[in-house]
Amino acid sequence: CLQNPNLDENVILRASCLRYITVFRAQLTKPDVLGVFPILVNHLKSKSAVVHTYAANAIELILSVKDRNPTTNRLQPRFTGEDLMQTLKSAVEPLVVKLLNFNDPNALLLNEYLMRCLMKVINFLGKNMIDLAVPVLGQFKILFGEVAKNPSNPLFNHYLFESIASIVRVAVPAKVQEVQT
């Protein structure tokens, strides 16, 4: 179902599959998740608000999965930036596009799940985000202007500010001139 290239077909079944992945994310093996992760990112492009919201939620929660290290007995993230770098970089654009889609009547305005996912992706990529930082910061400027007109969702606003802070932390030391303009 999820591998069907028509993202707007069988929306309820897709949403159920995405929900399944979200619920059982800790039981899925690392190779299984690495195999399905590009499919999740592709679902961010769906026109259905339910599908792209479930995909964003799944991505964000998968990035939060931790496993116990057998030698130190401490929890550590299951995935590193190197595991998912290219796939996560490709997730940034569809997330930003969905967040800036103010004219789409089917879109959920100020979708906190998309914003939280984008915040998690930015934090997860860290310094690997440098090449995308300035363009995304420019898009956040537009988004911030819209939020300032009607600050109706405090969680969305919080995730937006956290995302801006993460980008500034990465971009300012590396691209001072570009950030100033």
C-alpha positions in Angstrom: 0.0 0.0 0.0 2.7 2.5 1.0 4.8 1.7 -2.1 2.1 2.7 -4.5 3.3 5.9 -6.2 -0.1 7.6 -6.2 0.0 9.1 -2.7 -3.7 10.2 -2.8 -5.1 6.7 -3.4 -6.4 4.6 -0.6 -5.9 7.4 1.9 -7.5 5.6 4.9 -5.4 2.5 4.3 -2.2 4.6 4.0 -3.0 6.4 7.2 -3.6 3.1 8.9 -0.2 1.8 7.7 1.6 4.9 8.8 -0.1 4.7 12.2 1.0 1.0 12.4 4.6 2.1 11.8 4.3 4.8 14.4 2.9 2.6 17.1 5.4 -0.3 16.5 8.5 1.9 15.7 10.4 0.5 18.7 9.8 -3.1 17.7 10.9 -2.6 14.0 14.5 -3.4 13.4 16.9 -0.7 12.3 17.3 -2.2 8.7 13.4 -2.3 8.4 13.1 1.3 9.4 16.0 2.3 7.1 14.1 0.6 4.3 10.8 2.3 5.0 12.1 5.7 5.9 12.3 7.0 2.3 8.7 5.9 1.8 7.7 7.9 4.9 9.5 11.0 3.6 7.7 10.5 0.2 4.3 10.6 2.0 5.1 14.1 3.2 4.2 15.2 -0.4 0.6 13.8 -0.2 -2.3 16.2 -0.7 -4.2 14.5 2.1 -3.6 16.3 5.4 -4.1 13.1 7.3 -1.5 11.2 5.3 1.2 13.8 5.4 0.5 14.6 9.1 0.8 10.8 10.0 4.0 10.6 7.9 5.5 13.6 9.8 4.5 12.2 13.1 6.0 8.8 12.2 9.3 10.4 11.1 9.5 12.5 14.3 8.8 9.6 16.6 11.2 7.3 14.8 14.0 9.8 15.2 13.3 9.7 19.0 13.7 5.9 19.3 16.5 4.9 21.7 18.1 1.5 22.4 20.0 0.3 25.4 23.8 0.0 24.7 24.7 -3.5 26.0 28.2 -2.5 27.1 27.3 0.8 29.0 23.7 -0.1 29.7 22.7 3.5 28.7 20.1 4.5 26.3 21.4 5.9 23.0 19.6 7.0 19.8 19.0 4.2 17.4 19.8 6.3 14.4 22.6 8.7 13.7 22.8 11.6 11.3 24.9 9.4 8.9 22.2 6.7 8.8 19.5 9.1 7.6 21.3 12.2 6.3 20.3 12.2 2.6 16.7 11.0 3.3 16.2 13.6 6.0 17.6 16.4 3.8 15.0 15.4 1.2 12.3 15.7 3.9 13.0 19.4 4.6 11.6 20.8 1.4 8.2 19.0 1.5 7.8 19.9 5.1 8.5 23.6 4.4 6.2 23.6 1.4 3.3 22.1 3.4 3.8 24.6 6.2 3.7 27.5 3.8 0.7 26.2 1.9 -1.7 28.9 3.2 -4.0 28.9 0.1 -4.8 25.1 0.0 -8.3 24.6 1.4 -7.4 21.0 2.3 -4.3 22.0 4.3 -4.3 22.2 8.1 -3.0 25.7 8.9 -0.3 25.8 11.5 0.0 22.0 11.6 2.0 21.4 14.8 2.9 17.9 13.7 4.6 19.1 10.6 6.4 21.8 12.5 7.5 19.4 15.2 8.8 17.0 12.6 10.8 19.8 10.9 12.2 20.9 14.2 13.3 17.3 15.0 14.9 16.9 11.5 16.8 20.2 11.8 18.1 19.2 15.3 18.9 15.7 14.1 20.9 16.9 11.0 22.8 19.6 13.0 25.8 20.7 11.1 24.7 18.7 8.1 21.9 21.3 7.7 24.3 24.1 6.8 23.7 24.0 3.1 19.9 24.2 3.7 20.0 26.6 6.6 19.8 30.0 4.9 17.0 29.1 2.4 14.9 27.5 5.2 15.5 30.5 7.4 14.1 32.7 4.6 11.0 30.5 4.5 10.7 30.7 8.2 10.6 34.5 7.8 7.5 34.2 5.7 6.0 31.7 8.1 6.8 33.9 11.1 4.9 36.8 9.4 1.8 34.6 9.0 2.0 33.4 12.6 2.4 37.0 13.9 -0.9 37.9 12.2 -2.8 35.3 14.3 -0.8 33.4 16.9 -3.5 30.8 17.5 -1.5 27.6 18.1 1.1 28.0 20.9 2.7 24.6 20.2 3.2 25.4 16.6 4.8 28.7 17.6 7.1 27.0 20.1 8.3 24.5 17.5 8.8 27.3 15.0 11.0 29.3 17.5 12.9 26.2 18.4 13.5 25.5 14.7 14.7 29.1 14.1 17.1 28.8 17.1 18.5 25.5 15.8 19.1 26.9 12.4 20.7 30.1 13.7 23.0 28.0 16.0 24.2 26.1 12.9 24.1 28.8 10.2 25.4 31.9 11.9 28.9 30.6 12.6 29.2 29.1 9.1 27.4 31.7 6.9 27.3 35.0 8.8 27.1 37.2 5.7 24.2 35.2 4.2 22.2 35.2 7.4 22.5 38.9 7.8 21.0 39.6 4.4 
